[in-house]
């Protein structure tokens, strides 16, 4: 706070605008430097996205469900490790390759899910997805 040198001894009632001018000059310089960067030199007409209809799924996805006790189901059929690997080998050979969706129980340990995903990815499946419930507010 600035004090006046007058004899009344009260506080100076004028506002000190020097810091305000300093801040405004810095902002002006920043905007002068960044304004040319915001305009693009090459003008390109970007395509507009329209999603009037859903894209067609060529191959239905395969669902792998994992229960909390470690049971693995391939399209609702109980599988052991050998059968799972056989089904994965058949799926890898298909053209186009379907996506494998993993549905895990809420209480399933992550180590079981990780082991299953590692098995799926190890066979050469390119698309692995996880299915969950939508968040409720």
N, C-alpha and C positions, 0 to 999 in steps of 0.2 A: 504494500500500500504506500502510495506516495504522500508525502506531507508537504504542505506549502511553507514557504519561508516568510509568510506575512506575519504580522504581529498579533493577529487574532488568536493564533494557536489552535485553530480547528482543523479538521481534515479537509483535504482538497476535494472539491466536489466534481472536478473534471475527470472524465474517463481517459485512461491511458490507452490510446489506440495503436501504439507501436507493435505490441505482440500480435494484434489482430491483422495489421498490415503485413507483418512477417509471414504469418500463416497463409494469408491470401496469396502472397507472392509465390510461396512454395507450391501451393495448389495450382496456381496458374502455370508454373513451369512444368509440373507433372502432367497437366492436361495438354500442354503444348507438345510435350515429348510423346505422349501415348496416343494422341488423336490420329496422327498419320498411320499408326500401326493398326488401328481399328478398321480402316478401309482396305478392302482386298484389291489387289492390282488386276487380277484376272477375274473377269466376270463369267460366271458359270450359272446356267439355269439348272437348278437342282430339281430332281423329279419329286412329284408330290406322292406321298404314300396314301393309298386308299385301301382300306380293308373292309370292302363291302361284304365279302364272303370269306369264310375260313379257308385256309389252304388245305388242299387235299392231302391226307396222309396215305402215302403209297403202301406202306407196310405197317400193320398195327404193332404197337410196342409190346415187348415181352415184359411181364410183371414178375419180379422176384420179391416175395414177401418173407420177412424174417420175424419170427416170433421171439418173445422174451426168453424162452428156454433154449433158443438156438436152432429150432426147426426152420428149414428153408423150403419154400414152396415156389415152384415154377408154374406160373399160370394156374394157381390154386391146387397143384398136385405136389404132395410131399416128396422131397428129394433128399438123397444122401449125397455125399461129396462126389462119388463116381458118376452118378446119374446127372448131377448138375454139370460136371465137366463135359459129359457126352452131349447134353443139350446145348451147351455153350459152343462146342465144336461144330455142331450142325448149324447153329445160328451164325457163326462167323462165316461159314461157307455160303450163306444166302446172299443174293445180290438183288436188290439193295439190302444192306444190313439193317435190321430193325434196331430201334433204341431199346435199351434195357432199363426199365423203371424199377427202382428199389423202394419198397414200402416196408418200413421197420416199425415194430411195436414201440410204444412210448417207453417201455421199461427195458428194451433190449440194450445190452451193454455195447458200447462203441467198438470194443475189440472184435465182437462177432460180426458187426457190420463191416468193419475194416477188412477182416479176413475174407468176407464174401466179395467185397468190391475188388480186393486184390486178385482173387480168383477170376472174377469176370474180366478185369482189365488185362490179366495175364494171358487170357486166351485170344485177345485181339479185338475185343468189342470196342468200337470207337465211341459210341454214344451211351453214356451211363447217366441216368438222372435219378433224382430223389423225389419222392412223392410225400407231401405233407398236407395237413389240414390248413385251411386259411385261418389267418389270425382273427380272433374275435375280440371285439372291443367291449 
